[in-house]
Amino acid sequence: GEHRPCSFEDCEEGIAVTVSTSLRGRVPGQAVISDIVVAQQVVAPRSRIARAFGVSPLARATRRLYRAALGELAVGQMLNQLGTQWDVLHGVPVDRLNGQIDHLVIGPPGVFALFTENYPNQEIRVNGDTMTVGMRRVDDIPAVRRLAGSAAERIGAVAERVVPVVPVLVVIDPATKQIETLVKTIQTDTNEAVISME
């Protein structure tokens, strides 16, 4: 892996960030965690009063990244429970637009590209490729399909055969889920909605 230490002038505590360049060496949420560290380096330290009142040390823009990292870590923990017949890779780059698969899962039934979104306590509605979070429309489903398709092309080119990659969107901790039309929906427990698009 590549080791990039911070000098004390660059970051408050001289934190060293290790970025693995090997797919097998990557951990869940690695890219997002690295983004958080970089973004927080320019944030002024909290005052004593802010600390006393419990003001978050995270900048407003970094909080979304933090939730994303928590979601990827939660999914990574679930995937660690898969048996030895499964191979799990985290943070797999798939295209030149910085597209990345959070977790590529390879096992006897096939190859699955898992994408994690953390929408805590928000209403999720899915109707075909249209997904809304609260009142806001998001492009998560088309993006997941596009990245899984890119992964299938790259894997197929190396394997010299067609290798289908099933896109899976994992929504962490939604308040409610309403799936109107989708090929397949799997409910893993009350805090996650796993939407598999075969």
Secondary structure by P-SEA (a helix, b strand, c coil): cbbbbbcccccccbbbbbbbccccccccaaaaaaaaaaaacccccccaaaaaaccccccccaaaaaaaaaaaaaaaaaaaaccccbbbbcccccccccccccbbbbcccbbbbbbbbbbccbbbbbccccccccccccaaaaaaaaaaaaaaaaaaaaaccbbbbbbbbbbccccccccccccccccccccbbbbbcc
